[in-house]
Structures are given as C-alpha cells and as structure tokens.
C-alpha cells in the first residue's frame, strides 16, 4: 500500500496542471468542506475527500485520493497533524497549487489546546464554534486566488457565515448551562471534545487520547469507570467514527459495580453525518451533538437563535428547542 501510494504521488506530481471552466477545490474533511461551500457559493466547486464515518487519524489515502488532490486547483486541510497520513502528499501539492492548513492559519496559538506530552496541539478545533468561525475568512482568501472576480462576494459570504457560527456558539453555551452543574461530565470514546468542554463549561473524559492511532488500555477503562461510578454520571457516548467497544466496556464494568449508566446518542466527532441530512452540515453536526449531550445529561436544549432560522428552515427543523 505504501509503495503504491508513493508511486501515485510521484506520478501525480508530474501531471500537468489542468484548467477548469470553474475552479475546483478539495477539502480533506467535511467540517472544512461545508464552510468552504458556504464561502464559495457558485464561484468555486468544493469536493470532500473523507466522508461520513471516516476517521482522519487513521485514514490511508488511496491512489484515487492522490489523483483527486492533484487534480484540484486548491486543497484545504485542517492541519495540526489531523491528516498525518497525508503529509507527504500535501507537501508535494504545496509546491504546485494553493494548499492551506486552515485551522493552523485561523486559530490563534493561545487558543490551541496542547495536551501534556503530546507532540502536536489538539486538532479538533471545530468543536468550538467561535474558533471555527475564523476559518471562513481564511478560506475566502485562498479562493480569491482561484476566482479573483468573486473576492467581494466571498468575503461577504464568509462574514455572514461567521456570524451564524457565533450565534451557534452562544446557543451551545446557553444550552449546556441548563445541565445540572454536578452532571456536566461528557464521557466519550476518544478525546475529541476538549475544545467543546473548554468553550462551554463541561468536563470531558476521553477514554483514548486525541488520536485514535493507539488503543485504549485496561487502565484507561478502569480509570473511566472509577470516575463514572464515583460521580454518578448518567450517560456516556459513542462516536460515529470510533468502534464502540471501549464505551460498552465502561458501561458493563460500571454495571458490575452497581451503577447503571445509559448509552447516549451517537456523537459526531471527526466526521459529520450523511450528506443530505442536517448533521451533514457543520452547523447541524454541532446542533445534533449539543442536543444529544444536553438531553442525556439532564438539561434542556434551548430554542435556536434567529440567526440560524434560515439554516433550520432549509432542513424543515423547528427553531424551538
């Protein structure tokens, strides 16, 4: 696999740059692609490389992915080592076309979470909607290189989308605040929610670390069970890109100690939901996660703000709770 991928990179690197009637961009993950589509409008066509249920930490690019990336006019990726397996490909791409680590450019260094002992900052910055709002202007600048005639339009769209994300940020914070204080503990399979916890005042316990490249050990599970039992945590959560066995192990071990804990709804961590559904958008991903977390932990999701009414109407959703 590695040998064939290197061969594909070597071949693609020498392919001629292609001209399109409409500029084309590729985003590595859906959370980026959705922002990019909102910013681009009809000025740039945006395609997603990793779809629903795909774990970017473990993703192995195929020869087809390499061709997709080298056939694009611009490539957007999160950075912060989220797409570690793509490093060589992205390095080659950056020599030939705009290739931008969007989160690294958009998020101020003081806002990054740097886990003790980790080589890289936590890449899951999209879990804080106020931080993710900063990605739109960065993407607009990249796209202006492809479609300079759309500069003003894309800058305006980026500003409008950022305002919607700031409203989303306020809604998440207010909804999480309805959870009884002693129950504001979010237990998930891996530590993808640290930015969510920091931004919205909820303690986060991830059985695995920020990457899924290493398996959770028995000691990790035992420590989580100790916390769940001692603090009477009402629910734990699985993630759409993670095998649920570690969460199930926590539930089973807690039950053996006399503590019944509910399995909360599936959360979206490293990928959005299916295309054509509300959770297949960034706003919908955060909306669904927040509703699931708040309701399972004893709170009450609040009505959506008016700034998100058009998003809700698009999906025939009520803004009430």
C-alpha positions in Angstrom: 0.0 0.0 0.0 2.8 2.5 1.0 4.8 1.6 -2.1 1.8 2.1 -4.5 0.9 5.4 -2.7 4.4 6.7 -3.2 4.3 5.7 -6.8 1.0 7.5 -7.2 2.4 10.7 -5.6 5.5 10.6 -7.8 3.4 10.2 -11.0 0.8 12.8 -10.0 3.5 15.3 -9.1 4.5 15.4 -12.8 1.0 15.6 -14.2 0.2 19.0 -15.9 -1.9 21.5 -14.1 -5.5 21.3 -15.5 -7.7 24.2 -16.4 -11.4 24.1 -15.5 -14.3 26.3 -16.5 -15.0 26.5 -12.8 -12.1 26.3 -10.2 -12.2 23.2 -8.1 -11.1 22.7 -4.5 -10.8 19.6 -2.4 -11.2 19.7 1.4 -9.9 16.8 3.4 -12.8 16.6 5.9 -16.5 17.5 5.8 -16.2 20.2 8.5 -13.9 22.2 6.3 -15.8 21.4 3.1 -19.0 22.7 4.5 -17.5 26.0 5.4 -15.8 26.2 2.0 -19.1 25.6 0.2 -20.8 28.3 2.2 -18.0 30.7 1.4 -17.6 29.8 -2.3 -21.2 29.9 -3.4 -21.1 29.3 -7.2 -17.5 30.7 -7.5 -15.6 27.5 -6.7 -16.7 23.9 -6.7 -15.8 22.1 -3.5 -15.4 18.4 -3.0 -14.8 16.4 0.2 -12.2 13.7 0.3 -13.2 11.9 3.6 -16.9 11.3 4.0 -19.2 10.3 6.9 -17.8 7.7 9.3 -14.2 8.2 8.2 -11.6 8.6 10.9 -9.0 11.1 9.6 -6.4 10.0 12.2 -6.3 6.5 10.7 -7.2 7.3 7.1 -4.9 5.8 4.5 -5.0 7.8 1.2 -5.6 5.7 -2.0 -4.1 6.3 -5.4 -7.5 7.7 -6.3 -7.3 10.2 -3.5 -3.9 11.4 -4.8 -5.3 11.9 -8.2 -8.3 13.8 -6.7 -5.9 16.1 -4.8 -3.5 16.7 -7.7 -6.5 17.4 -10.0 -7.8 20.2 -7.8 -6.9 23.9 -8.1 -6.6 24.3 -4.3 -6.5 21.9 -1.4 -7.8 22.7 2.1 -6.8 20.7 5.2 -7.2 21.1 8.9 -3.5 20.7 9.9 -2.3 20.2 13.5 -1.4 16.7 12.4 -5.1 15.6 11.9 -4.3 14.3 8.5 -0.9 12.8 9.5 -1.0 10.0 6.8 -1.4 12.6 4.1 1.8 14.5 5.0 3.9 13.5 2.0 1.1 14.2 -0.5 0.3 17.6 1.0 4.0 18.5 0.9 4.2 17.7 -2.8 0.9 19.6 -3.5 2.1 22.8 -1.8 4.8 23.1 -4.4 2.2 23.3 -7.3 -1.0 24.8 -6.1 -2.6 26.6 -3.1 -2.5 24.0 -0.3 -3.6 25.5 3.1 -3.7 24.2 6.7 -6.8 26.2 7.5 -7.1 25.6 11.3 -3.4 26.5 11.7 -4.0 29.8 9.9 -7.4 30.6 11.5 -6.9 29.7 15.2 -4.6 31.9 17.3 -1.9 29.9 19.1 -3.1 30.9 22.6 -6.5 29.4 21.8 -5.0 25.9 21.0 -5.1 23.1 23.5 -1.7 21.5 24.0 -2.1 18.2 25.9 0.7 17.4 28.2 3.3 15.2 26.5 1.6 15.5 23.0 3.8 16.3 20.0 1.1 18.4 18.4 -1.8 20.7 19.5 -5.2 19.1 19.7 -6.6 19.4 16.1 -10.3 19.1 17.0 -10.8 22.9 17.0 -14.2 22.7 15.1 -15.7 21.6 18.4 -15.6 25.3 19.5 -17.9 27.1 17.0 -16.4 30.5 17.8 -12.9 29.3 16.8 -14.3 27.5 13.7 -15.9 30.8 12.7 -12.4 32.1 11.9 -11.9 29.5 9.1 -14.3 31.3 6.7 -12.1 34.4 6.0 -9.0 32.2 5.6 -10.8 30.1 3.0 -12.1 33.2 1.2 -8.5 34.4 0.8 -7.5 31.1 -0.7 -10.4 31.0 -3.1 -9.7 34.6 -4.1 -6.6 33.3 -5.8 -8.8 31.0 -7.9 -11.6 33.4 -8.6 -10.5 37.0 -8.0 -13.6 38.3 -9.6 -15.6 36.9 -6.7 -13.4 38.4 -3.9 -16.1 40.8 -2.5 -18.8 38.2 -2.8 -16.9 35.5 -1.0 -15.7 37.9 1.7 -19.3 38.9 2.4 -20.4 35.2 2.5 -17.6 34.4 4.9 -18.6 37.2 7.2 -22.3 36.1 7.1 -21.4 32.5 7.8 -19.1 33.5 10.7 -21.9 35.5 12.2 -24.1 32.4 12.1 -21.4 30.4 13.8 -21.0 33.0 16.5 -24.8 32.7 17.1 -24.4 28.9 17.2 -21.6 29.3 19.8 -23.9 31.3 22.1 -26.7 28.8 21.7 -24.4 25.9 22.6 -23.1 27.7 25.7 -26.6 28.6 26.9 -28.0 25.0 26.3 -25.1 23.3 28.1 -25.6 25.7 31.0 -29.0 24.1 31.6 -27.4 20.8 32.6 -27.2 20.5 36.4 -23.7 21.5 37.4 -22.8 18.2 39.0 -23.8 16.3 35.8 -21.7 18.3 33.4 -19.4 15.4 32.6 -19.0 14.3 29.0 -17.6 10.7 28.6 -16.6 9.7 25.1 -14.5 7.1 23.3 -11.6 9.4 22.4 -10.6 12.9 23.4 -12.1 14.9 20.5 -14.2 17.2 22.7 -11.6 19.1 24.7 -12.4 22.4 22.8 -16.1 21.8 23.4 -15.5 21.3 27.1 -13.3 24.4 27.4 -15.6 26.6 25.5 -18.9 25.5 27.0 -18.0 24.6 30.6 -18.3 20.9 30.6 -15.7 18.4 31.9 -14.6 16.0 29.2 -13.3 12.5 29.7 -12.0 10.7 26.6 -11.0 7.0 27.1 -8.4 7.3 24.3 -6.2 10.3 23.7 -6.7 13.0 21.0 -5.7 10.5 18.3 -7.2 7.0 17.7 -3.9 5.6 16.5 -3.3 3.9 19.9 -5.8 1.6 21.6 -7.3 2.4 25.0 -5.8 0.1 27.6 -7.4 -1.7 30.6 -6.1 1.0 32.9 -7.8 3.7 30.8 -11.1 1.9 31.0 -10.8 1.2 34.8 -10.0 4.9 35.5 -13.0 6.0 33.5 -15.3 3.5 35.3 -14.0 4.8 38.7 -15.0 8.4 37.7 -18.4 7.4 36.3 -19.3 5.5 39.4 -17.9 8.0 41.9 -19.7 10.9 40.3 -22.9 9.2 39.3 -22.5 10.1 35.6 -25.9 9.4 33.9 -24.8 8.7 30.3 -21.8 8.0 28.1 -21.5 8.5 24.4 -20.2 6.7 21.3 -18.8 8.4 18.3 -19.6 8.0 14.6 -16.0 7.2 13.6 -15.0 5.1 16.6 -15.5 1.4 17.5 -18.0 1.4 20.4 -16.3 -1.4 22.3 -14.5 0.8 24.8 -17.6 2.6 25.7 -19.5 -0.7 26.1 -16.7 -1.9 28.3 -17.2 1.1 30.6 -21.0 0.5 30.7 -20.5 -3.2 31.5 -17.9 -2.6 34.2 -20.0 0.1 35.9 -23.0 -2.2 35.9 -20.9 -4.9 37.7 -20.3 -2.3 40.4 -24.0 -1.5 40.7 -24.1 1.7 38.6 -26.4 1.6 35.7 -25.4 4.1 33.0 -27.3 5.0 29.8 -25.7 4.9 26.4 -26.3 8.3 24.9 -26.9 9.0 21.2 -24.1 8.8 18.8 -22.0 11.9 18.6 -20.2 13.3 15.5 -16.5 13.9 16.3 -14.1 13.5 13.4 -16.7 13.4 10.7 -20.1 14.9 10.0 -23.3 13.0 9.3 -24.6 11.7 6.0 -24.9 14.2 3.1 -28.4 15.4 2.6 -29.2 15.4 6.3 -29.0 18.3 8.9 -26.0 16.6 10.6 -24.3 16.5 7.2 -23.6 20.2 7.7 -21.2 21.8 10.2 -24.0 23.7 12.0 -26.1 20.5 12.0 -23.3 18.5 13.4 -22.8 20.8 16.4 -26.5 21.2 16.8 -27.1 17.4 16.9 -24.2 16.9 19.3 -25.4 19.6 21.7 -29.0 18.4 21.7 -27.8 14.8 22.4 -25.4 15.8 25.2 -27.7 18.3 26.9 -30.7 16.0 26.9 -28.8 12.9 28.0 -27.1 14.7 30.9 -30.3 16.2 32.3 -30.5 19.6 30.6 -32.9 21.2 28.1 -31.8 22.4 24.7 -32.9 26.0 24.1 -34.6 27.4 21.0 -32.2 28.3 18.2 -31.4 32.0 17.7 -32.9 33.9 14.8 -29.5 34.0 13.0 -29.9 30.2 12.5 -33.5 30.3 11.3 -32.6 30.1 7.6 -30.4 27.0 8.3 -33.3 25.4 10.3 -35.8 26.2 7.5 -33.6 24.6 4.9 -33.9 21.3 6.8 -37.6 21.8 7.9 -36.5 22.0 11.5 -38.2 24.0 14.2 -36.0 26.5 16.0 -37.8 25.7 19.2 -35.6 23.6 21.4 
